[in-house]
Amino acid sequence: MTQNDSQPKWQQRTNLIRAGLARSHNRETSEALYMTSGYVYDSAEQAEAAFAGDADNYVYARYGNPTVQMLEERLASLEGAESCRATGSGMAAIFASMACMLEAGDRIVASRALFGACYAILTKILPRWGVETILVDGRDLAAWEAALSKPAKIVFLESPSNPLLHLVDIAAVAEMAHKAGAKMIVDNVFATPLYQSPLALGADVVVYSATKHIDGQGRLLAGAVLGNSEYMDEVFLPFYRQTGPAISAFNAWIMTKSLETLSLRVEAQSQSATKLATYLADHKAISEVHYPGHETHPQFALAQKQMSGPGSLLAFELQGGKAAAFAFLNALRLIDISNNLGDSKSLACHPASTTHANLSDEERASVEITDGHIRLSVGLEDPADLLADLEQALAQAQHQAGQA
């Protein structure tokens, strides 16, 4: 839905709680949950006007719902976007944000460092539709310049990327994308809307898996697409209405309530992640740590430039490869093994065998994912307990590496 222009210009933490709030005649404190798939009309003429777009009526839950609209307006206010549409999952948001623009013969330029499902869409699904995908090292501006030396329809990227937190200079690539006639879509999940504003940096569209930090408690799936009114209303909305990636009212209600604590959760998680990254960077069992908030990150200066905070995700490479990585994971007592992220519980996974298992060995090598890599999503537990769990699990990994 389009952001309400009459809303006061509140600070971010206020928007997380108040933006988009639309109380019913009952004057409830909490946002209302409208569990309905359809709506009724006072007359046939009113129904006709609603379907023609001449009356301000809800038509069908696939098109809109009052609870969903509150979530959309809150997210739009948080992101600084003119319009937002919520979807049933993050992948629904990503796919719909691209598919609504594409036709056979179009060209996409994307960063190679992507979540496994995104990589599959770009390299396996869309090429079957006659869409050309060019993958580049997102860190290399010269590679972007070469790939965008001829026209493109879409530029797609994650920054920081999943799982190794590579960064892309969003402002620089946006300028190149627009010269090539492309719309730039940024997956902003790792940074969250709190720590990075891609639209302000020149991006055209921002997508989220709200399943991650926005819910942040491992309960349900949701996604969001945000952009200006021209793209959202004229390009995205017709596709959204006809293909049905809409979110349920219940899931939207949960997400709306979750936003109230987003800043508290992400700030605490990021503080803990910073402590853990500092500890891991000095550990002799670890070859390298990937964390935008640590000065050893090769793109630390870019992180300081375009991100206002480091986030809750980090990755590290264990010496000893897969055997050491599995020994580490199996020794964890507090941190759970899970491919989810952004949760209040700390979660760790082995990307090469889970989130990026659909990539070939050569494809994983091209994005520098090794068998020794671990991705860690830092939760809300006490950082002292997390450090103790890492310490004892790393001892097990060292023992395994010594036996190899």
FENKACOR-V281725 format. One record per residue. N is the residue number from 1. PHI is phi as a letter, one per 30 degrees, with the letter a starting at -180 (NA if undefined). PSI is psi in whole degrees, -180 to 180 (none if undefined). NEAR is the number of other ideal C-beta (glycine too) atoms within 12 Angstrom. Layout:
BEGIN
N&PHI&PSI&NEAR + N&PHI&PSI&NEAR
END
This chain:
BEGIN
1&NA&154&38 + 2&d&139&27 + 3&d&142&29 + 4&d&115&25 + 5&d&-20&13 + 6&d&-7&9 + 7&d&137&20 + 8&d&157&13 + 9&d&86&15 + 10&d&167&18 + 11&d&164&15 + 12&e&-45&27 + 13&d&-30&21 + 14&d&-42&20 + 15&e&-36&31 + 16&d&-24&35 + 17&c&-33&27 + 18&c&-24&26 + 19&d&138&37 + 20&i&-1&36 + 21&d&123&32 + 22&b&95&27 + 23&d&147&15 + 24&d&-176&16 + 25&d&-15&7 + 26&d&-14&10 + 27&i&44&10 + 28&d&150&16 + 29&d&-53&11 + 30&d&154&18 + 31&e&140&34 + 32&d&148&26 + 33&c&114&24 + 34&c&97&27 + 35&c&86&17 + 36&b&143&21 + 37&c&-22&18 + 38&b&180&18 + 39&b&157&23 + 40&c&165&15 + 41&b&153&18 + 42&d&-21&13 + 43&a&164&12 + 44&d&-34&11 + 45&d&-39&14 + 46&d&-41&19 + 47&d&-44&20 + 48&d&-43&16 + 49&d&-37&17 + 50&d&-44&24 + 51&d&-26&19 + 52&d&-9&12 + 53&i&15&16 + 54&c&-4&13 + 55&b&147&18 + 56&d&73&13 + 57&b&146&24 + 58&d&143&27 + 59&c&-47&26 + 60&a&149&22 + 61&d&-26&28 + 62&d&-23&26 + 63&c&-36&26 + 64&l&159&36 + 65&a&143&35 + 66&e&-38&29 + 67&d&-44&38 + 68&d&-40&45 + 69&d&-36&37 + 70&d&-44&39 + 71&d&-47&50 + 72&d&-42&46 + 73&d&-33&39 + 74&d&-44&45 + 75&d&-40&47 + 76&d&-41&38 + 77&d&-41&37 + 78&d&-41&45 + 79&d&-17&42 + 80&i&31&27 + 81&c&153&40 + 82&d&-28&29 + 83&a&154&36 + 84&b&146&52 + 85&b&129&52 + 86&d&147&52 + 87&b&171&42 + 88&d&-18&34 + 89&a&167&30 + 90&d&-40&41 + 91&d&-32&33 + 92&d&-40&35 + 93&d&-46&47 + 94&d&-49&42 + 95&d&-46&36 + 96&d&-35&39 + 97&d&-30&45 + 98&c&-48&40 + 99&d&-31&33 + 100&d&-18&36 + 101&c&-15&34 + 102&c&150&33 + 103&b&165&17 + 104&e&136&13 + 105&j&-11&15 + 106&d&165&26 + 107&b&132&31 + 108&c&137&42 + 109&c&126&40 + 110&b&154&46 + 111&d&139&44 + 112&d&-28&38 + 113&d&98&42 + 114&b&160&47 + 115&e&147&41 + 116&e&-42&33 + 117&d&-36&29 + 118&d&-42&42 + 119&e&-40&38 + 120&d&-41&25 + 121&e&-46&34 + 122&d&-32&42 + 123&c&-16&27 + 124&b&-44&19 + 125&d&-57&23 + 126&d&-35&32 + 127&d&-28&21 + 128&d&-19&15 + 129&c&5&20 + 130&i&20&15 + 131&c&131&29 + 132&d&132&26 + 133&c&127&34 + 134&c&123&32 + 135&c&137&29 + 136&b&162&35 + 137&d&110&27 + 138&d&-19&40 + 139&d&-13&30 + 140&c&102&22 + 141&d&-31&25 + 142&d&-36&17 + 143&d&-40&24 + 144&d&-45&37 + 145&d&-43&20 + 146&d&-44&16 + 147&d&-29&33 + 148&c&19&32 + 149&d&-11&18 + 150&b&163&17 + 151&e&149&22 + 152&b&157&34 + 153&c&-39&34 + 154&b&142&42 + 155&c&129&48 + 156&b&138&53 + 157&a&158&51 + 158&c&139&44 + 159&a&114&47 + 160&d&155&48 + 161&d&160&43 + 162&c&122&46 + 163&c&-7&43 + 164&c&8&44 + 165&h&42&49 + 166&d&146&34 + 167&c&153&43 + 168&b&137&50 + 169&d&94&35 + 170&d&-45&41 + 171&d&-43&27 + 172&d&-43&31 + 173&d&-34&44 + 174&d&-40&33 + 175&d&-43&21 + 176&d&-41&32 + 177&e&-45&41 + 178&d&-34&20 + 179&d&-30&20 + 180&d&2&27 + 181&i&17&21 + 182&c&152&36 + 183&d&135&36 + 184&c&125&47 + 185&c&129&51 + 186&c&125&52 + 187&d&112&49 + 188&c&22&51 + 189&d&-48&48 + 190&d&-39&52 + 191&d&-30&43 + 192&i&159&43 + 193&d&-11&44 + 194&d&-34&38 + 195&c&-2&34 + 196&a&139&39 + 197&b&84&28 + 198&e&-35&42 + 199&d&-39&31 + 200&d&-22&20 + 201&c&-1&31 + 202&j&-7&27 + 203&d&156&44 + 204&c&-34&37 + 205&b&141&44 + 206&b&137&51 + 207&b&150&50 + 208&b&145&52 + 209&c&102&40 + 210&d&-11&50 + 211&e&-31&35 + 212&d&-118&46 + 213&d&-33&49 + 214&d&-48&47 + 215&d&-60&40 + 216&i&9&41 + 217&b&20&24 + 218&i&32&24 + 219&c&-38&23 + 220&a&173&27 + 221&c&146&30 + 222&a&160&46 + 223&b&175&42 + 224&a&146&57 + 225&b&130&53 + 226&b&143&46 + 227&a&-165&40 + 228&d&165&26 + 229&d&-35&21 + 230&d&-49&16 + 231&d&-48&34 + 232&d&-43&37 + 233&d&-38&22 + 234&c&-27&16 + 235&c&-54&29 + 236&d&-45&39 + 237&e&-46&31 + 238&e&-40&19 + 239&d&-44&28 + 240&e&-45&38 + 241&d&-37&23 + 242&d&-28&16 + 243&c&-15&20 + 244&i&36&17 + 245&d&21&33 + 246&d&151&37 + 247&d&153&45 + 248&d&155&29 + 249&d&-39&31 + 250&d&-47&26 + 251&d&-38&34 + 252&d&-38&46 + 253&d&-44&32 + 254&d&-44&31 + 255&d&-40&49 + 256&d&-43&44 + 257&d&-36&30 + 258&d&-33&36 + 259&e&-26&47 + 260&d&-27&27 + 261&c&8&25 + 262&e&-49&38 + 263&d&-39&29 + 264&d&-43&21 + 265&d&-50&33 + 266&d&-37&43 + 267&d&-43&27 + 268&d&-41&28 + 269&d&-41&44 + 270&d&-38&39 + 271&d&-43&25 + 272&d&-41&37 + 273&d&-38&46 + 274&d&-42&30 + 275&d&-43&29 + 276&d&-39&45 + 277&d&-40&39 + 278&d&-42&24 + 279&d&-47&30 + 280&d&-35&37 + 281&d&-23&26 + 282&c&5&17 + 283&d&133&26 + 284&d&-14&17 + 285&d&-6&34 + 286&c&130&35 + 287&d&-40&27 + 288&a&153&27 + 289&b&138&37 + 290&c&105&44 + 291&a&121&43 + 292&d&-21&42 + 293&d&1&38 + 294&c&138&31 + 295&d&-14&18 + 296&d&-12&23 + 297&d&128&31 + 298&d&-19&20 + 299&c&32&33 + 300&e&-41&24 + 301&d&-40&14 + 302&d&-39&27 + 303&d&-43&34 + 304&d&-31&19 + 305&d&-44&18 + 306&c&-5&33 + 307&c&141&36 + 308&c&-3&24 + 309&a&160&32 + 310&d&-21&41 + 311&j&178&47 + 312&c&1&49 + 313&c&139&50 + 314&b&163&47 + 315&b&154&48 + 316&a&156&44 + 317&c&125&35 + 318&d&138&42 + 319&d&138&29 + 320&j&0&30 + 321&i&-147&24 + 322&d&-39&27 + 323&d&-44&24 + 324&d&-39&36 + 325&d&-44&43 + 326&d&-38&29 + 327&d&-41&31 + 328&d&-51&43 + 329&d&-43&36 + 330&d&-20&21 + 331&d&-11&28 + 332&d&137&33 + 333&c&-30&21 + 334&c&-50&25 + 335&d&133&35 + 336&d&150&24 + 337&d&117&27 + 338&a&148&23 + 339&d&1&29 + 340&d&172&33 + 341&a&168&44 + 342&i&16&46 + 343&c&161&34 + 344&d&-21&30 + 345&c&139&29 + 346&d&136&41 + 347&b&140&36 + 348&b&148&46 + 349&b&166&35 + 350&c&97&39 + 351&e&-39&43 + 352&d&-28&35 + 353&c&2&28 + 354&b&-89&30 + 355&d&-26&35 + 356&b&25&38 + 357&d&-22&22 + 358&d&-8&23 + 359&d&146&32 + 360&d&168&18 + 361&e&-40&16 + 362&d&-39&10 + 363&d&-42&24 + 364&d&-40&30 + 365&d&-35&16 + 366&d&-23&22 + 367&c&13&39 + 368&i&22&30 + 369&d&123&42 + 370&c&172&31 + 371&d&-13&27 + 372&c&-2&36 + 373&d&140&42 + 374&b&135&52 + 375&c&131&46 + 376&b&122&51 + 377&c&114&46 + 378&d&130&48 + 379&c&-149&38 + 380&c&9&29 + 381&d&165&29 + 382&d&131&18 + 383&d&-28&27 + 384&d&-39&15 + 385&d&-38&23 + 386&d&-42&39 + 387&d&-41&26 + 388&d&-39&20 + 389&d&-43&30 + 390&d&-42&42 + 391&d&-47&26 + 392&d&-33&22 + 393&d&-37&37 + 394&d&-32&37 + 395&d&-38&23 + 396&d&-40&28 + 397&d&-41&41 + 398&d&-39&25 + 399&d&-42&20 + 400&d&-44&27 + 401&d&-35&26 + 402&d&-28&16 + 403&d&-22&12 + 404&d&none&19
END
